[in-house]
Each structure stands twice: as structure tokens, then as C-alpha cells.
Amino acid sequence: MTHAHAHAPVPELTDGVVLLRAHTDADVPAIVEQCTDPASLRWTTVPRPYDANAAQAFLAMTRQEWAVPDRGRWWAIEWLDHPDGAPEFAGTIDLRPRGGGSAEVGFGLHPQARGHGLTARALRLVCRWWWEQGGERVTWMAMAGHLASWRVAWSCGFARHATLPGYLPHPDGLADAWVASVGREDDLDRPASLWLDPVTRESSDVRLRAWRDDDGASCEPGDSPTHFMPPGAEPTPSTFEAWVLRRRVRMSLGQSVHWCIADTAGDRARGDLCLILEGQQPGTAEIGYVLFPSARGRGLASGAVRLAIEHAWADAADGGLGLRRLLASTVADNDASARVLQRAGFAEWGHEPEFCARDDGSYDDMRHWVLLRGA
């Protein structure tokens, strides 16, 4: 895994797909391309503007760091056997020792190299190199919401610990930071937690699929009474960007899975359906759903719930959740939602009086529902 060159202080690490090596002057054009890419500007603190002089200053800094014991260790990620048109330089990964066997890792990839699993390969090589040096733990930190970076760390066994408010300086202002870590005894080849990706399921009339960034254009102003669902649960044109990010974060933590309810004819977003595992007993999830006003009365909610039930019961080996029980709650005056559950086979098992306040100050009851696998 490790190759040392007598003429280079930077140890070369490879797994046969990526090679971690010293940066060279030949990398400068690709470094500039990476650091001026919109995603890099959105999620990192690279200097603005960034040009060849900034890249040369970066190379000088990496060489200085390698020359000093216990300072930052910087590698260029080289994509071995890269396809035609893609740069040999795929990105940068660094490790910054903090004492006591702890170090913090950082990485960034050239836009043409993304989506091929290269960063995860580089991260595993660096962590194993750190274990060989006697290191005990590697910490990852990124701007909150940077799901692509978290996906890399997650795939390498990192466990998320916290969100630090206003921790990272950014040209747009202080940003929250996500923090995760992995230890030398952890498995770098296996995620430490679930990531609940929405598997596409469809019938003749309705499709459950992942939410897309352009679905915000199909959202409609909500008209549901405020006591029908928690605040912010209904996506609207003005709240969609933050709304969908919160759902994607919850899925990345294994807390819930969210689908866009779409019609099969035009694949237009018509509402949201979720299965919430957080806070439930093993094998149990709570189902929730909402349709945009123009989509109601067409059977889309009932069709979507049936598809979600199929996904819930399906074994994990078949792409499902392997659950045994689904729960649901409706306020007493939401007859339409209750009918959807009844048609799906849910049984009402409880009734809570004066559960939530209506807009007029009166209180509504809550009805509780359950569906068992095989019922």
C-alpha cells in the first residue's frame, strides 16, 4: 500500500485505483479548475479569487508542512487509468495532526473526478497510513448541509457526533459545522449507520421517487389547517430549498426516508410521503403524507401509501426496510387522511382527547392507527 521514493519526502499511497502523491507544478491548472468550481466555492473556504498564483502558494505551503514534524500532511489524489478527458490530478486530501494520536482530515475533488468513489478510496488510504504512524482517531468536519462530503466519510465508517453552530468562517458568514470521527478499531469498509435512500416505486397512476432540486417549482402554497401537521412539514415554493435539505439530512442519519409523490403521467411533484424510524421500536416506523391542493381527490395519497407499505414490508435484501409494524396519527377532524389509512388496512387503536390546538383556540383530538405486517 505504501511506496516511498528516495527523492520525495511525501510517502506515496495507492490501492491500484488512486495514487496519493506529492503535488507538482503540473497540477496547477487542475487545482485552479477545482477551486473555482461552484461546488468548491459553495462548500469550502478557498481564497476568492483563485488563480495560478494562489495554486503556487498552496503548493509551497504543502511542501513547508511536510518538512516539519507533526504538521499537516497533504497529498494530491491521482486517478490511475483515468478516462480520456479527465485530469490526472483528481483532487487533494490532507491530514492535520492535533496531538495524542488525533488528526483532522480534509478533502476536495476536481469536478470531473466526482462520482467515482475516488475520495473514499483516498480517505481509507490516509486513515490506514495514520494508524501505521500510531494514530488513534481521525476527525472529519464540513459545513452543515454538505451531504456529498458526509457521504464520503459515512461510507468509510465515520460516525456523526454533533453540529457546531457558527463554527466555520465563510465568505457568506459563519456556518454551522458537522463533526464525525472514526477510530483505528472501526471498520473503514463499512458504514457505521444507516443512510435511508428513497427507492423508486410506482404503480399505474402514482410514483414514489427521490425529491429533485427542480421540484420546488411544482410546490403549492399550503392550505392545510395548522393543527393537521407539524410546523414546516408541508413544502411550499418559498420554503422548498431548506425543507428538502432537512429531509435529506434526516435520511443521511437513518432517521427517516422521504419520497416525492408524483403522478406517472408527467412525473410532476404532487406531495410528500415519509416513513419515520427515529424514536420508534425496532421494526416500526410512522407514516406521514401530504398532497398539494391541486392533487387531492384523485387517489394519489392512497396509491402512495400502498407503495410505501410494500417498501416497508419488503426485506432489506430486496431493497426494502424489513419492518413489521407501521403507525400513523391523524387529528380527529381530518377525515380525508383517516379514509386513506382505512383503505390501506390500518386499524384505529387509540384516541387522545384535546391533543392539539386549532387556530380558533379550541382543541382537537388525536386518532392513532396501526398496521401489522401480514394483517
Residue, then its C-alpha position, 0 to 999 in steps of 0.5 A: m500500500t505504501h511506496a516511498h521514493a528516495h527523492a520525495p519526502v511525501p510517502e506515496l499511497t495507492d490501492g491500484v485505483v488512486l495514487l496519493r502523491a506529492h503535488t507538482d507544478a503540473d497540477v496547477p491548472a487542475i487545482v485552479e479548475q477545482c477551486t473555482d468550481p461552484a461546488s468548491l466555492r459553495w462548500t469550502t473556504v478557498p481564497r476568492p479569487y483563485d488563480a495560478n498564483a494562489a495554486q503556487a502558494f498552496l503548493a509551497m505551503t504543502r511542501q513547508e508542512w511536510a518538512v516539519p514534524d507533526r504538521g499537516r500532511w497533504w497529498a494530491i489524489e491521482w486517478l490511475d487509468h483515468p478516462d480520456g478527458a479527465p485530469e490526472f490530478a483528481g483532487t487533494i486530501d490532507l491530514r492535520p495532526r492535533g496531538g495524542g494520536s488525533a488528526e483532522v482530515g480534509f478533502g476536495l475533488h476536481p469536478q470531473a473526478r466526482g462520482h467515482g468513489l475516488t475520495a473514499r478510496a483516498l480517505r481509507l488510504v490516509c486513515r490506514w497510513w495514520w494508524e501505521q504512524g500510531g494514530e488513534r482517531v481521525t476527525w472529519m468536519a464540513m459545513a452543515g448541509h454538505l451531504a456529498s462530503w458526509r457521504v464520503a466519510w459515512s461510507c468509510g465508517f465515520a460516525r456523526h457526533a454533533t453540529l457546531p453552530g457558527y463554527l466555520p468562517h465563510p465568505d457568506g458568514l459563519a456556518d454551522a459545522w458537522v463533526a464525525s470521527v472514526g477510530r483505528e478499531d472501526d471498520l473503514d469498509r463499512p458504514a457505521s449507520l444507516w443512510l435511508d435512500p428513497v427507492t423508486r416505486e410506482s404503480s399505474d397512476v402514482r410514483l414514489r421517487a427521490w425529491r429533485d432540486d427542480d421540484g420546488a417549482s411544482c410546490e403549492p402554497g399550503d392550505s392545510p389547517t395548522h393543527f393537521m401537521p407539524p410546523g414546516a412539514e408541508p413544502t411550499p415554493s418559498t420554503f422548498e430549498a431548506w425543507v428538502l435539505r432537512r429531509r435529506v439530512r434526516m435520511s443521511l442519519g437513518q432517521s427517516v426516508h422521504w419520497c416525492i409523490a408524483d403522478t406517472a403521467g408527467d412525473r410532476a411533484r404532487g406531495d410528500l410521503c415519509l416513513i419515520l424510524e427515529g424514536q420508534q421500536p425496532g421494526t416500526a416506523e410512522i407514516g406521514y403524507v401530504l398532497f398539494p391542493s391541486a392533487r387531492g381527490r384523485g387517489l394519489a395519497s392512497g396509491a402512495v401509501r400502498l407503495a410505501i407499505e410494500h417498501a416497508w414490508a419488503d426485506a432489506a435484501d430486496g431493497g426494502l426496510g424489513l419492518r413489521r409494524l407501521l403507525a400513523s396519527t391523524v387529528a380527529d377532524n381530518d377525515a380525508s387522511a383517516r379514509v386513506l389509512q382505512r383503505a390501506g388496512f390500518a386499524e384505529w387503536g387509540h384516541e387522545p382527547e384535546f391533543c392539539a390546538r386549532d387556530d380558533g383556540s379550541y382543541d382537537d383530538m388525536r386518532h392513532w392507527v396501526l398496521l401489522r405486517g401480514a394483517 
